[in-house]
Amino acid sequence: MLIRLLRTYLARYRAAIAAVVVLQLVATAAMLYLPTLNADIIDNGVATGDTGYIGTTGAWMLLVSLVQILCSVAAMYFGSRTALGAGRDIRHDLLHRVNGFSAREVGRFGAPSLITRTTNDVQQVQLLTVMSVSILVMAPIMGIGGIAMSAHVALSISWILGVAVPVLGITMGLIIGRMIPAFRSMQERIDNVNRVMREQITGIRVVRAFVREPYEIERFGVANHRLADSSLRVGRMMALMFPSVMLITNLTLIAVLWFGGHAVDDGTVQIGDLTAMISYVMQIMMSVMMASFLAMMAPRAGVCAERICEVLDTESSVHTPDSAVAMTTDPAVVEFDDVEFRYPGADEPVLCDISFATAPGTTTAIVGSTGAGKTTLVNLVPRLLDATAGALRIGGVDVRDQDPDLLRSHIGLVPQRPYLFSGTVATNLRQGNPDATEDELWEALTVAQAADFVRAMPDGLDTAISQGGTTVSGGQRQRLAIARALVRRPSVYVFDDSFSALDLSTDARLRAALAPATRESAMIVVAQRISTITAADQIVVLDEGTIVGLGTHAELLESCPTYAEIAESQQAIGAAS
């Protein structure tokens, strides 16, 4: 997965990678050439007392060093730009893919995991990319070149490297092999910490209301300790790596000095060549250390790449057709024709044999007990989910044959839990229509019974709204969400229990104002209070995912026991209160 991911995203930066390769080749060649020049100074300059040779060769060494530094800096620059660009592209594609997911895929991964994959996981792959483009070329060239040059200057003792390098490679392989499952566990525990923290921040009011702070602190502590334990396990293996490399490196240097000293004494190796040999050993071991560092990062980046590819390879269950079909009739006409929906692997469908239709200028109310499938049903209209059987037609065309973006432009959805984005009142309302004028915004606010409290805000339409709309009350948040849908002026309005936080008088005023504002559109309203939908043109009664009643309020009281039972229970509760 890691190789596939890097191949896909680094292919866009071939020119920069080619520049890095050339620059690293020059820098490494210069680095390998320096010990030879140093050996020449010792053997041909210092030994003979030729200061002119020392000065000339020293100047040449300075020039070679300058070339090495400039090439290394330039290679790191291009390598960093490549890695950062690849990370940007991965995050872009991840977000684009997630935005296309239906509610089914989002629920499968979970919001905390998707956030971790888009941030921490991409960062790990990006970090590996930086190291790869800077080390992947240098390390093997330095290692192989160092072995070749050491054999050239001191062949009689170069066998030491033939023993040290394999031992070092085997040691690193054993350590890295144990790190892969540890990294996988660590990423999963990062997901868990994010999930717990997200729940606690989002549900802080519930936590405080029920005095659950000690329990939540303990729950976060457990998740945090598990992540710490996993990180410590990885850290111990990482801590073992560098002492192992240094131990083998120092033993190799001791062997070179021991056997090299005897070779100098025998006259088979010159002192300058022994000095060069020591430099090449250090370079070889440095290349192995760099490769080990890269290999140490690769397991974690590999796990992260698997998680990223899992998202990128997941196709949304809501597909965009290759050739979208345009609506043939009024978009306000919504027809459910034997619609069924079931989640993957579920034994029973959530919705079954759903058949009814709306018309422009009419209101269709949907009622039923908790878990009857009301929200799932209305989520089918804007294709947040796709029916698994039957057909849902809007404007005379099956929604699965329509472009989702074009379809949703005809629908104004107010979800069960309205969400406001960080920004201002105006920017939130213009989510429905970016080109809406200020007069249109005030008109929508007036219909939604929100104009009074917005005018009372310090800056009116320019008043800041925090993320999630936590700076306004639940009822104000609902009314702003309704105004946002009204700004769009869609053909179909979908209100998913969007009036639950409103008192009866505000609810009544809002519905009275909605009637003239939506006279050319169809309204689908999920409601809990029977008293608020008695004037609906038709009422759909759901029970365990099936329609058990369809008609007006008066008709259902006579023909539908389920509806009559709901109405009677609410009347009894109202009388008791």
C-alpha positions in Angstrom: 0.0 0.0 0.0 2.8 2.4 0.9 4.6 1.9 -2.4 1.4 2.2 -4.3 0.5 5.4 -2.6 3.9 7.0 -3.1 4.0 5.9 -6.7 0.6 7.5 -7.3 1.3 10.8 -5.7 5.1 11.2 -6.5 4.5 10.6 -10.2 3.2 14.2 -10.3 6.7 15.4 -9.2 9.0 13.5 -11.6 11.0 16.6 -12.5 11.7 17.6 -8.8 12.6 13.9 -8.0 15.0 13.8 -10.9 16.6 17.0 -9.7 17.0 15.5 -6.2 18.5 12.3 -7.6 21.1 14.2 -9.7 22.0 16.6 -6.8 22.3 13.7 -4.3 24.5 11.8 -6.7 26.9 14.8 -7.0 26.8 15.4 -3.2 27.5 11.7 -2.4 30.3 11.5 -5.0 31.9 14.6 -3.5 31.6 13.1 0.0 33.3 9.8 -1.2 36.0 11.8 -2.9 37.0 13.8 0.2 38.7 10.9 2.2 40.9 10.1 -0.8 42.0 13.7 -1.0 42.7 13.6 2.7 44.8 10.5 2.3 46.8 12.1 -0.5 47.6 15.1 1.8 48.8 12.8 4.5 50.9 10.4 2.3 52.2 12.9 -0.3 52.1 16.2 1.5 52.6 15.7 5.3 55.0 12.8 4.9 57.2 14.6 2.4 56.8 18.1 3.9 55.5 19.5 0.6 53.5 22.5 1.7 52.6 23.5 -1.8 50.9 20.1 -2.4 49.1 20.4 0.9 47.8 23.9 0.0 46.7 22.9 -3.5 45.0 19.7 -2.4 43.4 21.5 0.7 41.9 24.1 -1.6 40.6 21.4 -3.8 39.0 19.8 -0.7 37.3 23.0 0.2 35.9 23.3 -3.3 34.6 19.8 -3.2 33.1 20.4 0.2 31.4 23.5 -1.0 29.9 21.6 -4.0 28.7 18.9 -1.6 27.0 21.4 0.8 25.3 23.3 -2.1 24.0 20.1 -3.7 22.8 18.7 -0.4 20.9 21.9 0.5 19.3 22.1 -3.0 18.4 18.4 -2.8 16.7 18.9 0.5 14.8 21.9 -0.8 13.4 20.0 -3.8 12.8 17.0 -1.7 10.8 18.9 0.9 8.7 20.6 -1.8 8.0 17.2 -3.3 6.9 15.7 0.0 4.8 18.7 1.1 3.1 18.7 -2.3 2.4 15.0 -2.1 0.9 15.5 1.4 -1.3 18.3 0.2 -2.5 16.2 -2.7 -3.3 13.2 -0.5 -5.2 15.4 2.0 -7.1 17.0 -1.0 -8.1 13.6 -2.4 -9.0 12.2 1.1 -11.3 15.2 1.8 -12.8 14.9 -1.7 -13.5 11.2 -1.2 -15.0 11.7 2.3 -17.2 14.5 1.0 -18.7 12.1 -1.5 -19.4 9.4 1.1 -23.0 8.7 2.0 -24.0 8.4 5.6 -23.3 4.7 5.4 -19.6 5.1 4.7 -19.1 7.9 7.2 -20.7 5.7 9.9 -18.5 2.8 8.9 -15.2 4.7 9.4 -16.4 7.1 12.1 -15.6 10.8 12.2 -12.6 10.5 14.7 -10.9 7.9 12.5 -11.5 10.0 9.3 -9.9 13.0 11.0 -6.9 11.0 12.2 -6.4 9.5 8.7 -6.5 13.0 7.1 -4.1 14.6 9.6 -1.8 12.3 11.5 -1.7 9.5 9.0 -0.9 11.8 6.1 1.7 13.5 8.2 3.5 10.2 8.8 3.5 9.4 5.0 4.7 12.9 4.3 7.5 12.6 6.8 8.6 9.3 5.2 8.5 11.0 1.8 10.8 13.8 2.9 13.3 11.2 4.3 12.9 9.0 1.2 13.7 11.6 -1.4 16.7 12.8 0.7 18.1 9.4 2.0 16.9 6.8 -0.5 19.4 8.0 -3.1 22.2 8.9 -0.8 22.3 5.9 1.5 22.8 3.1 -1.0 25.3 5.1 -3.1 27.3 6.1 0.0 27.2 2.5 1.3 28.2 0.8 -2.0 30.6 3.6 -2.9 32.2 3.4 0.5 32.7 -0.3 0.3 34.2 0.1 -3.2 36.5 2.9 -2.2 37.6 1.2 1.0 38.5 -1.9 -1.0 40.5 0.4 -3.4 42.5 2.1 -0.7 43.0 -0.9 1.7 42.0 -4.2 0.1 43.8 -6.3 2.7 41.4 -5.2 5.6 38.2 -4.5 3.6 37.0 -8.0 4.6 36.0 -6.4 7.9 33.1 -4.6 6.2 32.0 -7.9 4.6 31.3 -9.1 8.2 30.0 -5.9 9.8 27.5 -4.8 7.2 25.5 -8.1 7.1 25.5 -8.3 10.9 24.2 -4.7 11.0 21.5 -5.4 8.4 20.3 -8.6 10.2 20.1 -6.7 13.5 18.1 -3.9 12.0 15.8 -6.3 10.2 14.9 -8.1 13.5 14.2 -4.9 15.3 12.1 -3.4 12.5 10.1 -6.6 12.1 8.8 -6.3 15.6 7.9 -2.6 15.2 5.2 -3.1 12.4 2.4 -4.5 14.7 3.3 -2.0 17.4 2.9 0.9 15.0 -0.5 -0.5 13.8 -1.7 -0.7 17.4 -0.5 2.8 18.1 -2.4 4.3 15.2 -5.6 2.5 16.3 -5.1 3.9 19.9 -4.7 7.4 18.5 -8.1 6.9 16.8 -9.5 5.9 20.2 -8.1 8.9 22.0 -9.5 11.2 19.3 -12.9 9.5 19.6 -13.1 9.8 23.4 -12.0 13.5 23.4 -14.4 14.4 20.6 -17.3 12.8 22.5 -16.4 14.6 25.7 -16.0 18.0 24.0 -19.2 17.6 22.0 -21.1 16.3 25.0 -19.7 18.6 27.7 -23.1 19.8 28.7 -24.4 16.3 29.3 -21.2 15.4 31.2 -21.6 18.4 33.5 -25.4 18.0 33.8 -25.0 14.4 35.1 -21.8 15.1 37.1 -19.9 12.5 35.0 -16.6 14.4 35.0 -14.8 11.8 37.2 -16.0 9.0 35.0 -15.0 10.8 31.7 -11.6 11.7 33.2 -11.1 8.0 34.0 -12.3 6.9 30.6 -9.9 9.3 28.8 -7.1 8.3 31.2 -7.6 4.6 30.1 -7.4 5.5 26.4 -4.5 7.8 27.1 -2.6 5.2 29.1 -3.1 2.6 26.4 -1.7 5.0 23.8 1.2 5.8 26.1 1.9 2.1 26.6 1.8 1.4 22.9 4.1 4.5 22.2 6.5 3.3 24.9 6.7 -0.2 23.4 7.6 1.4 20.0 10.0 3.8 21.8 11.9 1.0 23.5 12.4 -0.7 20.1 13.5 2.6 18.6 15.9 3.1 21.6 17.4 -0.3 21.0 18.1 0.5 17.3 20.7 3.3 17.7 22.8 1.7 20.4 22.9 -1.5 18.3 24.1 0.5 15.3 26.7 2.3 17.4 27.9 -0.9 19.0 28.5 -2.6 15.7 30.0 0.6 14.3 32.5 1.0 17.1 33.4 -2.7 17.0 34.1 -2.3 13.3 36.3 0.7 13.9 38.2 -1.2 16.6 38.7 -4.0 14.1 39.9 -1.6 11.4 42.4 0.0 13.7 43.6 -3.3 15.1 44.1 -5.0 11.7 45.0 -1.8 10.0 47.7 -1.0 12.5 49.3 -4.4 11.8 49.0 -3.7 8.0 50.7 -0.3 8.4 53.4 -2.0 10.5 53.8 -4.6 7.7 54.0 -1.9 5.1 51.0 -3.2 3.1 48.8 -0.2 4.0 49.9 3.5 4.2 48.8 5.7 7.1 46.8 7.9 4.8 45.0 4.9 3.3 44.2 3.7 6.9 42.8 7.2 7.7 40.7 7.1 4.5 39.5 3.6 5.4 38.3 4.8 8.8 36.4 7.7 7.0 34.8 5.2 4.6 33.8 2.9 7.5 32.1 5.9 9.1 30.4 6.8 5.9 29.2 3.2 5.3 27.9 2.9 8.8 26.3 6.4 8.4 24.5 5.1 5.3 23.3 2.1 7.1 22.1 4.2 10.0 20.2 6.5 7.6 18.7 3.4 5.9 17.8 2.0 9.3 16.2 5.3 10.3 14.2 5.2 7.0 13.3 1.6 7.6 12.3 2.5 11.2 9.8 5.1 9.9 8.5 2.8 7.0 6.4 0.5 9.2 4.4 3.3 10.8 4.1 5.0 7.4 3.0 1.7 5.9 0.3 1.3 8.4 -0.9 4.9 7.8 -0.8 4.3 4.0 -3.0 1.2 4.5 -5.5 3.3 6.4 -5.4 6.1 3.8 -5.8 3.7 0.9 -8.7 2.1 2.7 -10.6 5.4 2.5 -9.4 6.3 -1.0 -10.5 2.8 -2.2 -13.9 2.9 -0.7 -16.5 3.8 -3.2 -19.6 5.7 -2.0 -22.8 3.8 -2.2 -24.3 7.0 -3.7 -22.9 6.9 -7.3 -22.8 9.7 -9.8 -24.2 8.4 -13.1 -21.9 8.5 -16.1 -24.6 10.4 -18.0 -27.1 12.2 -15.8 -30.7 12.4 -16.8 -32.5 15.8 -16.5 -35.8 16.1 -14.6 -38.8 15.8 -17.0 -41.5 17.2 -14.7 -41.8 19.6 -11.8 -38.9 19.0 -9.3 -41.5 19.3 -6.5 -43.0 16.0 -7.4 -41.4 13.3 -5.2 -42.5 9.7 -5.8 -41.7 6.7 -3.6 -42.4 3.5 -5.5 -42.0 0.4 -3.3 -38.8 1.7 -1.8 -36.8 -0.5 0.5 -33.6 0.3 2.4 -31.4 -2.0 4.4 -27.9 -1.6 5.8 -25.2 -4.0 4.6 -25.4 -7.3 6.6 -28.7 -6.4 8.3 -31.2 -9.2 8.6 -34.2 -6.9 8.2 -34.7 -3.8 6.1 -35.1 -0.4 7.8 -37.7 0.6 5.3 -39.9 -1.7 3.3 -42.6 -1.1 0.6 -42.7 2.7 0.9 -45.0 4.2 -1.7 -46.4 7.7 -1.7 -46.1 10.9 -3.7 -45.9 14.6 -3.1 -47.2 17.5 -5.3 -46.2 21.2 -5.6 -47.7 23.4 -3.0 -48.6 20.4 -0.7 -47.4 19.3 2.7 -46.6 15.7 3.5 -46.1 14.9 7.2 -44.3 11.7 8.4 -45.0 10.4 11.9 -44.2 7.3 13.8 -42.6 6.0 16.9 -38.9 6.3 17.7 -36.9 4.0 15.4 -39.7 3.7 12.8 -37.4 4.9 10.0 -38.5 8.5 9.6 -35.0 10.0 9.3 -33.8 7.3 7.1 -36.7 7.9 4.8 -36.1 11.6 4.4 -32.4 11.0 3.9 -33.2 9.1 0.8 -34.6 12.3 -0.8 -31.3 14.3 -1.1 -29.4 11.0 -1.7 -27.6 11.0 1.6 -28.5 7.3 1.3 -29.7 5.3 -1.8 -32.6 2.9 -1.8 -31.6 -0.7 -2.0 -34.8 -1.7 -3.8 -37.7 0.1 -5.5 -37.4 3.6 -7.0 -37.5 7.1 -5.7 -38.3 9.6 -8.4 -38.0 13.4 -8.2 -39.1 15.4 -11.2 -40.1 12.1 -12.9 -36.6 10.7 -12.9 -35.0 8.1 -10.6 -32.7 9.9 -8.2 -30.0 7.3 -9.0 -29.9 8.6 -12.6 -29.5 12.2 -11.6 -26.4 14.1 -10.7 -26.3 14.4 -6.9 -25.2 18.0 -6.9 -27.9 19.1 -9.3 -30.5 17.1 -7.4 -29.6 18.6 -4.1 -29.8 22.1 -5.6 -33.6 21.6 -5.7 -33.8 20.4 -2.1 -33.7 22.4 1.1 -32.9 20.1 4.0 -33.2 21.0 7.7 -31.7 18.1 9.6 -32.8 16.7 12.9 -29.8 18.2 14.6 -29.1 21.5 12.9 -25.5 22.4 12.5 -24.0 25.9 12.1 -20.5 26.5 10.9 -18.0 28.9 12.5 -18.4 32.3 10.8 -21.2 34.8 11.0 -25.0 34.6 10.7 -24.8 35.8 7.1 -22.1 33.3 6.1 -24.2 30.5 7.6 -27.4 31.6 5.8 -25.5 31.9 2.5 -24.6 28.2 2.7 -28.0 27.9 1.1 -27.4 30.5 -1.6 -23.9 32.2 -1.8 -25.4 34.9 -4.0 -28.2 35.9 -1.7 -28.6 39.6 -1.0 -29.0 41.1 2.5 -32.7 41.7 1.8 -33.2 38.0 1.0 -31.4 37.0 4.2 -33.7 39.2 6.3 -36.8 37.9 4.4 -35.8 34.3 5.2 -35.1 35.2 8.8 -38.5 36.9 9.1 -40.3 33.7 7.8 -38.2 31.5 10.2 -39.2 33.8 13.1 -35.5 34.5 13.6 -35.3 38.2 12.6 -36.0 39.6 16.1 -33.2 37.8 17.9 -30.7 38.4 15.0 -31.5 42.2 15.1 -30.9 42.0 18.9 -27.4 40.6 18.4 -24.5 43.0 18.7 -23.6 43.0 14.9 -26.8 41.7 13.4 -26.0 39.6 10.3 -22.3 40.0 11.0 -22.5 38.5 14.5 -20.0 35.7 15.0 -21.3 32.2 15.3 -19.0 29.6 16.9 -18.5 26.1 15.5 -21.6 24.0 15.8 -23.7 27.1 16.8 -22.9 26.8 20.5 -23.2 30.5 20.9 -27.0 30.4 20.3 -29.8 28.4 21.9 -31.2 25.2 20.5 -34.4 27.0 19.3 -32.4 29.8 17.7 -30.1 27.2 16.0 -33.2 25.5 14.5 -34.7 28.7 13.2 -31.4 29.8 11.6 -31.1 26.4 9.9 -34.7 26.8 8.6 -33.8 30.3 7.3 -30.7 28.8 5.6 -33.0 26.4 3.7 -35.4 29.2 2.9 -32.6 31.3 1.4 -32.1 28.5 -1.2 -35.7 28.7 -2.4 -35.8 25.0 -3.4 -38.5 23.0 -5.0 -38.7 20.5 -2.1 -38.3 21.3 1.6 -37.4 18.5 3.9 -37.9 19.3 7.6 -36.6 16.4 9.8 -38.2 17.1 13.2 -36.9 20.6 12.8 -39.5 22.3 15.1 -38.9 20.2 18.2 -37.0 23.0 20.1 -39.7 25.6 19.4 -42.5 26.5 21.8 -46.0 26.1 20.5 -46.7 29.8 19.8 -43.4 30.2 17.8 -44.1 26.9 16.0 -47.5 28.1 15.0 -46.3 31.5 13.7 -43.5 29.8 11.8 -45.8 27.4 10.1 -48.2 30.2 9.2 -45.4 32.2 7.7 -44.1 29.1 5.8 -47.3 28.5 3.9 -47.1 31.5 1.6 -43.3 31.3 1.3 -43.4 27.7 0.1 -46.6 27.7 -1.9 -44.8 26.5 -5.1 -42.8 23.9 -3.3 -43.5 20.5 -1.8 -42.9 20.1 1.9 -41.9 16.8 3.6 -42.1 17.3 7.4 -41.1 14.7 10.0 -43.0 15.6 13.1 -43.4 14.4 16.7 -46.3 16.6 17.7 -49.6 15.6 16.1 -51.1 19.0 16.8 -48.6 20.7 14.4 -49.5 18.6 11.4 -53.3 18.4 11.5 -53.5 20.7 8.5 -51.1 18.6 6.3 -52.4 17.5 2.9 -51.3 13.9 3.7 -49.8 12.2 6.6 -47.6 9.1 6.3 -47.6 6.8 9.4 -44.6 4.6 9.8 -44.3 1.6 12.1 -41.2 -0.6 12.0 -40.2 0.7 8.6 -43.5 0.1 6.8 -46.4 2.5 6.0 -49.4 1.6 8.2 -51.5 4.6 7.4 -51.7 7.3 4.7 -54.3 10.1 4.6 -55.4 13.3 6.2 -55.6 13.8 10.0 -59.4 13.1 10.1 -59.1 10.0 7.9 -56.3 8.5 9.9 -58.1 9.0 13.2 -60.8 6.7 11.8 -58.7 4.2 9.8 -55.2 3.9 11.4 -55.0 2.6 15.0 -51.3 3.5 15.3 -52.0 7.1 14.4 -55.0 7.3 16.7 -53.0 5.8 19.5 -50.2 8.4 19.0 -52.8 11.2 18.9 -54.6 10.0 22.0 -51.4 9.6 24.0 -50.3 13.1 23.2 -53.7 14.6 24.1 -53.5 12.7 27.4 -50.1 14.1 28.1 -51.2 17.6 27.1 -54.3 17.4 29.4 -52.1 16.1 32.3 -49.7 18.9 31.9 
